[in-house]
Amino acid sequence: DNLLFAYFEYIGDDFAADMAKMAADPTTQEWWQVCTPLQDPLPTRAEGEWWATMDEVFHTD
């Protein structure tokens, strides 16, 4: 279905602040300008959300 997903493990204390810092980074903004036109967000995403949150199906270490 041409789905793209990302996986990461967050290590920090303030997710929202860290994501805001990343979003303010000029290099990140340049990368998003390249990638954004190549993506079609899912219609089921929350309002204002570009990426839809996925539920974890299984976890293994």
PDB file of N, CA, C and O in Angstrom:
ATOM      1  N   ASP A   1       0.807  -1.203   0.000  1.00  0.00           N
ATOM      2  CA  ASP A   1       0.000   0.000   0.000  1.00  0.00           C
ATOM      3  C   ASP A   1       0.851   1.269   0.000  1.00  0.00           C
ATOM      4  O   ASP A   1       0.333   2.360   0.235  1.00  0.00           O
ATOM      5  N   ASN A   2       2.132   1.135  -0.257  1.00  0.00           N
ATOM      6  CA  ASN A   2       3.038   2.294  -0.276  1.00  0.00           C
ATOM      7  C   ASN A   2       3.039   3.054   1.041  1.00  0.00           C
ATOM      8  O   ASN A   2       2.964   4.283   1.056  1.00  0.00           O
ATOM      9  N   LEU A   3       3.124   2.323   2.143  1.00  0.00           N
ATOM     10  CA  LEU A   3       3.131   2.950   3.459  1.00  0.00           C
ATOM     11  C   LEU A   3       4.561   3.170   3.936  1.00  0.00           C
ATOM     12  O   LEU A   3       5.425   2.314   3.750  1.00  0.00           O
ATOM     13  N   LEU A   4       4.798   4.295   4.535  1.00  0.00           N
ATOM     14  CA  LEU A   4       6.084   4.642   5.114  1.00  0.00           C
ATOM     15  C   LEU A   4       5.881   4.789   6.610  1.00  0.00           C
ATOM     16  O   LEU A   4       4.930   5.431   7.055  1.00  0.00           O
ATOM     17  N   PHE A   5       6.778   4.190   7.387  1.00  0.00           N
ATOM     18  CA  PHE A   5       6.692   4.397   8.827  1.00  0.00           C
ATOM     19  C   PHE A   5       8.086   4.624   9.379  1.00  0.00           C
ATOM     20  O   PHE A   5       9.086   4.259   8.760  1.00  0.00           O
ATOM     21  N   ALA A   6       8.134   5.221  10.532  1.00  0.00           N
ATOM     22  CA  ALA A   6       9.400   5.486  11.204  1.00  0.00           C
ATOM     23  C   ALA A   6       9.344   4.874  12.595  1.00  0.00           C
ATOM     24  O   ALA A   6       8.281   4.758  13.205  1.00  0.00           O
ATOM     25  N   TYR A   7      10.500   4.494  13.069  1.00  0.00           N
ATOM     26  CA  TYR A   7      10.611   3.936  14.413  1.00  0.00           C
ATOM     27  C   TYR A   7      11.758   4.652  15.113  1.00  0.00           C
ATOM     28  O   TYR A   7      12.825   4.841  14.530  1.00  0.00           O
ATOM     29  N   PHE A   8      11.541   5.043  16.341  1.00  0.00           N
ATOM     30  CA  PHE A   8      12.631   5.584  17.142  1.00  0.00           C
ATOM     31  C   PHE A   8      12.319   5.354  18.608  1.00  0.00           C
ATOM     32  O   PHE A   8      11.162   5.204  18.998  1.00  0.00           O
ATOM     33  N   GLU A   9      13.367   5.328  19.408  1.00  0.00           N
ATOM     34  CA  GLU A   9      13.222   5.234  20.858  1.00  0.00           C
ATOM     35  C   GLU A   9      13.668   6.569  21.432  1.00  0.00           C
ATOM     36  O   GLU A   9      14.794   7.010  21.203  1.00  0.00           O
ATOM     37  N   TYR A  10      12.793   7.197  22.168  1.00  0.00           N
ATOM     38  CA  TYR A  10      13.073   8.510  22.740  1.00  0.00           C
ATOM     39  C   TYR A  10      13.734   8.350  24.100  1.00  0.00           C
ATOM     40  O   TYR A  10      13.248   7.617  24.962  1.00  0.00           O
ATOM     41  N   ILE A  11      14.844   9.043  24.277  1.00  0.00           N
ATOM     42  CA  ILE A  11      15.529   9.080  25.572  1.00  0.00           C
ATOM     43  C   ILE A  11      15.635  10.549  25.949  1.00  0.00           C
ATOM     44  O   ILE A  11      16.425  11.290  25.362  1.00  0.00           O
ATOM     45  N   GLY A  12      14.864  10.959  26.900  1.00  0.00           N
ATOM     46  CA  GLY A  12      14.864  12.361  27.306  1.00  0.00           C
ATOM     47  C   GLY A  12      13.812  12.591  28.368  1.00  0.00           C
ATOM     48  O   GLY A  12      13.179  11.652  28.851  1.00  0.00           O
ATOM     49  N   ASP A  13      13.635  13.840  28.720  1.00  0.00           N
ATOM     50  CA  ASP A  13      12.703  14.184  29.790  1.00  0.00           C
ATOM     51  C   ASP A  13      11.522  15.032  29.326  1.00  0.00           C
ATOM     52  O   ASP A  13      10.502  15.096  30.013  1.00  0.00           O
ATOM     53  N   ASP A  14      11.646  15.677  28.178  1.00  0.00           N
ATOM     54  CA  ASP A  14      10.591  16.580  27.714  1.00  0.00           C
ATOM     55  C   ASP A  14      10.412  16.401  26.207  1.00  0.00           C
ATOM     56  O   ASP A  14      11.015  17.119  25.410  1.00  0.00           O
ATOM     57  N   PHE A  15       9.580  15.439  25.832  1.00  0.00           N
ATOM     58  CA  PHE A  15       9.400  15.081  24.426  1.00  0.00           C
ATOM     59  C   PHE A  15       8.950  16.280  23.598  1.00  0.00           C
ATOM     60  O   PHE A  15       9.506  16.539  22.531  1.00  0.00           O
ATOM     61  N   ALA A  16       7.953  17.010  24.077  1.00  0.00           N
ATOM     62  CA  ALA A  16       7.421  18.146  23.311  1.00  0.00           C
ATOM     63  C   ALA A  16       8.496  19.206  23.075  1.00  0.00           C
ATOM     64  O   ALA A  16       8.621  19.724  21.966  1.00  0.00           O
ATOM     65  N   ALA A  17       9.263  19.527  24.099  1.00  0.00           N
ATOM     66  CA  ALA A  17      10.321  20.535  23.956  1.00  0.00           C
ATOM     67  C   ALA A  17      11.413  20.049  23.010  1.00  0.00           C
ATOM     68  O   ALA A  17      11.927  20.823  22.202  1.00  0.00           O
ATOM     69  N   ASP A  18      11.764  18.784  23.108  1.00  0.00           N
ATOM     70  CA  ASP A  18      12.799  18.240  22.229  1.00  0.00           C
ATOM     71  C   ASP A  18      12.336  18.200  20.777  1.00  0.00           C
ATOM     72  O   ASP A  18      13.128  18.457  19.871  1.00  0.00           O
ATOM     73  N   MET A  19      11.072  17.882  20.546  1.00  0.00           N
ATOM     74  CA  MET A  19      10.550  17.877  19.178  1.00  0.00           C
ATOM     75  C   MET A  19      10.481  19.302  18.622  1.00  0.00           C
ATOM     76  O   MET A  19      10.726  19.519  17.435  1.00  0.00           O
ATOM     77  N   ALA A  20      10.147  20.271  19.480  1.00  0.00           N
ATOM     78  CA  ALA A  20      10.118  21.673  19.052  1.00  0.00           C
ATOM     79  C   ALA A  20      11.524  22.151  18.689  1.00  0.00           C
ATOM     80  O   ALA A  20      11.707  22.886  17.718  1.00  0.00           O
ATOM     81  N   LYS A  21      12.507  21.733  19.470  1.00  0.00           N
ATOM     82  CA  LYS A  21      13.900  22.092  19.175  1.00  0.00           C
ATOM     83  C   LYS A  21      14.327  21.494  17.835  1.00  0.00           C
ATOM     84  O   LYS A  21      14.977  22.161  17.031  1.00  0.00           O
ATOM     85  N   MET A  22      13.962  20.246  17.602  1.00  0.00           N
ATOM     86  CA  MET A  22      14.297  19.605  16.336  1.00  0.00           C
ATOM     87  C   MET A  22      13.609  20.324  15.172  1.00  0.00           C
ATOM     88  O   MET A  22      14.221  20.541  14.126  1.00  0.00           O
ATOM     89  N   ALA A  23      12.349  20.690  15.354  1.00  0.00           N
ATOM     90  CA  ALA A  23      11.593  21.363  14.297  1.00  0.00           C
ATOM     91  C   ALA A  23      12.159  22.746  13.980  1.00  0.00           C
ATOM     92  O   ALA A  23      11.992  23.240  12.865  1.00  0.00           O
ATOM     93  N   ALA A  24      12.823  23.370  14.941  1.00  0.00           N
ATOM     94  CA  ALA A  24      13.404  24.696  14.733  1.00  0.00           C
ATOM     95  C   ALA A  24      14.772  24.636  14.051  1.00  0.00           C
ATOM     96  O   ALA A  24      15.301  25.666  13.632  1.00  0.00           O
ATOM     97  N   ASP A  25      15.338  23.454  13.941  1.00  0.00           N
ATOM     98  CA  ASP A  25      16.664  23.280  13.350  1.00  0.00           C
ATOM     99  C   ASP A  25      16.620  23.530  11.839  1.00  0.00           C
ATOM    100  O   ASP A  25      15.828  22.894  11.145  1.00  0.00           O
ATOM    101  N   PRO A  26      17.446  24.434  11.314  1.00  0.00           N
ATOM    102  CA  PRO A  26      17.408  24.751   9.878  1.00  0.00           C
ATOM    103  C   PRO A  26      17.679  23.549   8.970  1.00  0.00           C
ATOM    104  O   PRO A  26      17.064  23.432   7.910  1.00  0.00           O
ATOM    105  N   THR A  27      18.577  22.666   9.361  1.00  0.00           N
ATOM    106  CA  THR A  27      18.867  21.489   8.533  1.00  0.00           C
ATOM    107  C   THR A  27      17.669  20.558   8.488  1.00  0.00           C
ATOM    108  O   THR A  27      17.355  19.995   7.439  1.00  0.00           O
ATOM    109  N   THR A  28      16.999  20.393   9.621  1.00  0.00           N
ATOM    110  CA  THR A  28      15.790  19.571   9.655  1.00  0.00           C
ATOM    111  C   THR A  28      14.713  20.185   8.768  1.00  0.00           C
ATOM    112  O   THR A  28      14.029  19.471   8.034  1.00  0.00           O
ATOM    113  N   GLN A  29      14.561  21.497   8.831  1.00  0.00           N
ATOM    114  CA  GLN A  29      13.566  22.175   7.997  1.00  0.00           C
ATOM    115  C   GLN A  29      13.866  21.997   6.513  1.00  0.00           C
ATOM    116  O   GLN A  29      12.945  21.815   5.717  1.00  0.00           O
ATOM    117  N   GLU A  30      15.136  22.045   6.129  1.00  0.00           N
ATOM    118  CA  GLU A  30      15.509  21.806   4.731  1.00  0.00           C
ATOM    119  C   GLU A  30      15.149  20.384   4.311  1.00  0.00           C
ATOM    120  O   GLU A  30      14.629  20.161   3.218  1.00  0.00           O
ATOM    121  N   TRP A  31      15.432  19.426   5.190  1.00  0.00           N
ATOM    122  CA  TRP A  31      15.125  18.025   4.884  1.00  0.00           C
ATOM    123  C   TRP A  31      13.621  17.831   4.723  1.00  0.00           C
ATOM    124  O   TRP A  31      13.178  17.123   3.818  1.00  0.00           O
ATOM    125  N   TRP A  32      12.841  18.450   5.589  1.00  0.00           N
ATOM    126  CA  TRP A  32      11.384  18.337   5.493  1.00  0.00           C
ATOM    127  C   TRP A  32      10.872  18.939   4.183  1.00  0.00           C
ATOM    128  O   TRP A  32       9.916  18.426   3.602  1.00  0.00           O
ATOM    129  N   GLN A  33      11.497  20.014   3.716  1.00  0.00           N
ATOM    130  CA  GLN A  33      11.082  20.615   2.440  1.00  0.00           C
ATOM    131  C   GLN A  33      11.306  19.654   1.280  1.00  0.00           C
ATOM    132  O   GLN A  33      10.547  19.658   0.310  1.00  0.00           O
ATOM    133  N   VAL A  34      12.342  18.837   1.378  1.00  0.00           N
ATOM    134  CA  VAL A  34      12.611  17.837   0.343  1.00  0.00           C
ATOM    135  C   VAL A  34      11.615  16.684   0.441  1.00  0.00           C
ATOM    136  O   VAL A  34      11.079  16.234  -0.572  1.00  0.00           O
ATOM    137  N   CYS A  35      11.368  16.210   1.657  1.00  0.00           N
ATOM    138  CA  CYS A  35      10.565  14.996   1.868  1.00  0.00           C
ATOM    139  C   CYS A  35       9.054  15.214   1.839  1.00  0.00           C
ATOM    140  O   CYS A  35       8.317  14.350   1.364  1.00  0.00           O
ATOM    141  N   THR A  36       8.592  16.339   2.332  1.00  0.00           N
ATOM    142  CA  THR A  36       7.153  16.560   2.481  1.00  0.00           C
ATOM    143  C   THR A  36       6.360  16.375   1.187  1.00  0.00           C
ATOM    144  O   THR A  36       5.294  15.760   1.229  1.00  0.00           O
ATOM    145  N   PRO A  37       6.825  16.874   0.044  1.00  0.00           N
ATOM    146  CA  PRO A  37       6.037  16.676  -1.183  1.00  0.00           C
ATOM    147  C   PRO A  37       5.937  15.211  -1.621  1.00  0.00           C
ATOM    148  O   PRO A  37       5.100  14.867  -2.455  1.00  0.00           O
ATOM    149  N   LEU A  38       6.785  14.358  -1.063  1.00  0.00           N
ATOM    150  CA  LEU A  38       6.792  12.944  -1.436  1.00  0.00           C
ATOM    151  C   LEU A  38       5.872  12.107  -0.559  1.00  0.00           C
ATOM    152  O   LEU A  38       5.747  10.900  -0.766  1.00  0.00           O
ATOM    153  N   GLN A  39       5.232  12.735   0.411  1.00  0.00           N
ATOM    154  CA  GLN A  39       4.413  12.008   1.376  1.00  0.00           C
ATOM    155  C   GLN A  39       2.946  12.410   1.267  1.00  0.00           C
ATOM    156  O   GLN A  39       2.616  13.578   1.060  1.00  0.00           O
ATOM    157  N   ASP A  40       2.086  11.426   1.409  1.00  0.00           N
ATOM    158  CA  ASP A  40       0.647  11.659   1.502  1.00  0.00           C
ATOM    159  C   ASP A  40       0.205  11.200   2.881  1.00  0.00           C
ATOM    160  O   ASP A  40       0.205   9.998   3.149  1.00  0.00           O
ATOM    161  N   PRO A  41      -0.173  12.119   3.767  1.00  0.00           N
ATOM    162  CA  PRO A  41      -0.585  11.707   5.107  1.00  0.00           C
ATOM    163  C   PRO A  41      -1.848  10.856   5.061  1.00  0.00           C
ATOM    164  O   PRO A  41      -2.691  11.014   4.178  1.00  0.00           O
ATOM    165  N   LEU A  42      -1.962   9.954   6.025  1.00  0.00           N
ATOM    166  CA  LEU A  42      -3.134   9.085   6.100  1.00  0.00           C
ATOM    167  C   LEU A  42      -4.382   9.891   6.432  1.00  0.00           C
ATOM    168  O   LEU A  42      -4.312  10.830   7.226  1.00  0.00           O
ATOM    169  N   PRO A  43      -5.508   9.547   5.849  1.00  0.00           N
ATOM    170  CA  PRO A  43      -6.741  10.268   6.161  1.00  0.00           C
ATOM    171  C   PRO A  43      -7.216  10.025   7.594  1.00  0.00           C
ATOM    172  O   PRO A  43      -8.060  10.769   8.095  1.00  0.00           O
ATOM    173  N   THR A  44      -6.692   9.005   8.253  1.00  0.00           N
ATOM    174  CA  THR A  44      -7.117   8.676   9.618  1.00  0.00           C
ATOM    175  C   THR A  44      -6.292   9.387  10.682  1.00  0.00           C
ATOM    176  O   THR A  44      -6.516   9.169  11.873  1.00  0.00           O
ATOM    177  N   ARG A  45      -5.351  10.226  10.286  1.00  0.00           N
ATOM    178  CA  ARG A  45      -4.510  10.903  11.274  1.00  0.00           C
ATOM    179  C   ARG A  45      -5.338  11.929  12.046  1.00  0.00           C
ATOM    180  O   ARG A  45      -6.389  12.370  11.582  1.00  0.00           O
ATOM    181  N   ALA A  46      -4.857  12.294  13.209  1.00  0.00           N
ATOM    182  CA  ALA A  46      -5.534  13.313  14.012  1.00  0.00           C
ATOM    183  C   ALA A  46      -5.362  14.682  13.349  1.00  0.00           C
ATOM    184  O   ALA A  46      -4.406  14.901  12.606  1.00  0.00           O
ATOM    185  N   GLU A  47      -6.281  15.590  13.619  1.00  0.00           N
ATOM    186  CA  GLU A  47      -6.203  16.928  13.039  1.00  0.00           C
ATOM    187  C   GLU A  47      -4.903  17.606  13.463  1.00  0.00           C
ATOM    188  O   GLU A  47      -4.541  17.589  14.639  1.00  0.00           O
ATOM    189  N   GLY A  48      -4.215  18.194  12.512  1.00  0.00           N
ATOM    190  CA  GLY A  48      -2.949  18.855  12.789  1.00  0.00           C
ATOM    191  C   GLY A  48      -1.759  17.915  12.858  1.00  0.00           C
ATOM    192  O   GLY A  48      -0.631  18.363  13.060  1.00  0.00           O
ATOM    193  N   GLU A  49      -1.991  16.638  12.695  1.00  0.00           N
ATOM    194  CA  GLU A  49      -0.929  15.637  12.791  1.00  0.00           C
ATOM    195  C   GLU A  49      -0.461  15.263  11.385  1.00  0.00           C
ATOM    196  O   GLU A  49      -1.286  14.938  10.531  1.00  0.00           O
ATOM    197  N   TRP A  50       0.840  15.304  11.131  1.00  0.00           N
ATOM    198  CA  TRP A  50       1.346  14.878   9.829  1.00  0.00           C
ATOM    199  C   TRP A  50       1.522  13.371   9.829  1.00  0.00           C
ATOM    200  O   TRP A  50       1.046  12.680   8.928  1.00  0.00           O
ATOM    201  N   TRP A  51       2.201  12.872  10.835  1.00  0.00           N
ATOM    202  CA  TRP A  51       2.381  11.430  10.981  1.00  0.00           C
ATOM    203  C   TRP A  51       1.281  10.885  11.874  1.00  0.00           C
ATOM    204  O   TRP A  51       0.937  11.502  12.883  1.00  0.00           O
ATOM    205  N   ALA A  52       0.732   9.748  11.517  1.00  0.00           N
ATOM    206  CA  ALA A  52      -0.269   9.093  12.357  1.00  0.00           C
ATOM    207  C   ALA A  52       0.451   8.195  13.356  1.00  0.00           C
ATOM    208  O   ALA A  52       1.388   7.485  12.991  1.00  0.00           O
ATOM    209  N   THR A  53       0.027   8.223  14.588  1.00  0.00           N
ATOM    210  CA  THR A  53       0.618   7.381  15.615  1.00  0.00           C
ATOM    211  C   THR A  53       0.168   5.942  15.420  1.00  0.00           C
ATOM    212  O   THR A  53      -1.007   5.675  15.167  1.00  0.00           O
ATOM    213  N   MET A  54       1.111   5.022  15.539  1.00  0.00           N
ATOM    214  CA  MET A  54       0.797   3.597  15.397  1.00  0.00           C
ATOM    215  C   MET A  54       0.803   2.941  16.772  1.00  0.00           C
ATOM    216  O   MET A  54       1.556   3.343  17.659  1.00  0.00           O
ATOM    217  N   ASP A  55      -0.036   1.935  16.942  1.00  0.00           N
ATOM    218  CA  ASP A  55      -0.007   1.138  18.161  1.00  0.00           C
ATOM    219  C   ASP A  55       1.079   0.081  18.032  1.00  0.00           C
ATOM    220  O   ASP A  55       1.258  -0.511  16.968  1.00  0.00           O
ATOM    221  N   GLU A  56       1.801  -0.150  19.118  1.00  0.00           N
ATOM    222  CA  GLU A  56       2.826  -1.193  19.131  1.00  0.00           C
ATOM    223  C   GLU A  56       2.148  -2.557  19.070  1.00  0.00           C
ATOM    224  O   GLU A  56       1.256  -2.847  19.866  1.00  0.00           O
ATOM    225  N   VAL A  57       2.567  -3.381  18.137  1.00  0.00           N
ATOM    226  CA  VAL A  57       1.971  -4.706  17.961  1.00  0.00           C
ATOM    227  C   VAL A  57       2.703  -5.725  18.818  1.00  0.00           C
ATOM    228  O   VAL A  57       2.074  -6.557  19.472  1.00  0.00           O
ATOM    229  N   PHE A  58       4.024  -5.664  18.817  1.00  0.00           N
ATOM    230  CA  PHE A  58       4.817  -6.518  19.691  1.00  0.00           C
ATOM    231  C   PHE A  58       6.136  -5.828  19.967  1.00  0.00           C
ATOM    232  O   PHE A  58       6.530  -4.909  19.247  1.00  0.00           O
ATOM    233  N   HIS A  59       6.813  -6.268  21.002  1.00  0.00           N
ATOM    234  CA  HIS A  59       8.087  -5.676  21.396  1.00  0.00           C
ATOM    235  C   HIS A  59       9.036  -6.792  21.792  1.00  0.00           C
ATOM    236  O   HIS A  59       8.657  -7.724  22.501  1.00  0.00           O
ATOM    237  N   THR A  60      10.261  -6.689  21.332  1.00  0.00           N
ATOM    238  CA  THR A  60      11.286  -7.652  21.732  1.00  0.00           C
ATOM    239  C   THR A  60      12.604  -6.909  21.917  1.00  0.00           C
ATOM    240  O   THR A  60      12.900  -5.966  21.183  1.00  0.00           O
ATOM    241  N   ASP A  61      13.375  -7.326  22.878  1.00  0.00           N
ATOM    242  CA  ASP A  61      14.697  -6.715  23.122  1.00  0.00           C
ATOM    243  C   ASP A  61      15.788  -7.663  22.689  1.00  0.00           C
ATOM    244  O   ASP A  61      16.970  -7.340  22.809  1.00  0.00           O
TER     245      ASP A  61
END
